[in-house]
Amino acid sequence: MAANRTQSPHLPLGDRRDTAFYGQDILEVAQFRRADLSYIFGVAREMREMVERIGSFDLLKGKILASLFYEPSTRTASSFTAAMERLGGSVIPISEVRYSSVSKGESLPDTVRSLECYADVIVLRHPEVGAAKLAARYARKPIINAGDGIGEHPTQALLDLFTIVEESGRVDGLTITLLGDLKNGRTVHSLARLLSMYDVKLNFVSPESLAFPDKILAELDERGIPWEAHRELEEVLPRSDVLYVTRVQKERFDDPDHYARVKDAYVITPEILARARPQMVLMHPLPRVGEISMEVDTDPRAAYFRQMEYGMYVRMALLAMVLGKA
Ligand code: NCD
């Protein structure tokens, strides 16, 4: 949302508690405080109750979401669409920018300034870090970052945290292990930052060349979050309350040989899970490409499909909030 004369566009949300996110962009997890998260999750639970009771309702009747995706998406795009439609609103889907004026060379600022003439909120996924912030500088309407390259994926982190809360009943006191492509995975970048608002221990398990970024590790140090980096999952699995598995992000590799060397670094099988805690929560943002075997899907600890459903409720909550209806 571009600045106007009376307010700066990116005030921390806490400074506008009275308006509860109305008109706000959602760009990165650093804009949230713990109280904001409890509020969002409370609204998400209300959304779940309403969906279970009546399926869809008219809270956002007449509102339009522009869904602008410059990178592939199954869950994020469709859950925002489902969220908007369950709230009675509608969606302009631009998921193949190839067929839009982007292919004629239109800039991101021009594309968002065009879409906001028709829509009330824009959900944007883009391959470049910082794209959502750039769009927000130009747009008058709220921009929701649905992933900016290897940067952040704040709405995924919110739904991941909501999954942890709903599945474990708490966040404080948990040991959470993030596994896989920790260098390029934007979901883990946002999630670790969000978790650093709680009293958690974090483990990072990855091949050396896909290690978690030093910059975010330094942020964790500043916040006093204990963390360990490992190469072998076995070293931390038995003491993990949550295991968050990620895909090796093929599209971020310049060197196909490097990708081939690391792509199968970890595969979660029933045999491996046998060494995990009986109540551990096994998560994955999806899509998976082999890092969790399908035989694991029937294990009650496998939460990744429930995680998707939690995502729709969180996105319903966020849309209602930024459009001033929650
Ligand atoms: C993730 C993403 O796009 O970053 N997918 C998603 O939004 N659920 C994870 C991934 O692509 O590996």
Boltz pocket constraint, residues with backbone or C-beta under 6 A from the ligand:
constraints:
  - pocket:
      binder: B
      contacts: [[A, 72], [A, 75], [A, 76], [A, 146], [A, 147], [A, 153], [A, 156], [A, 186], [A, 187], [A, 246], [A, 247], [A, 249], [A, 285], [A, 286], [A, 287]]
      max_distance: 6.0
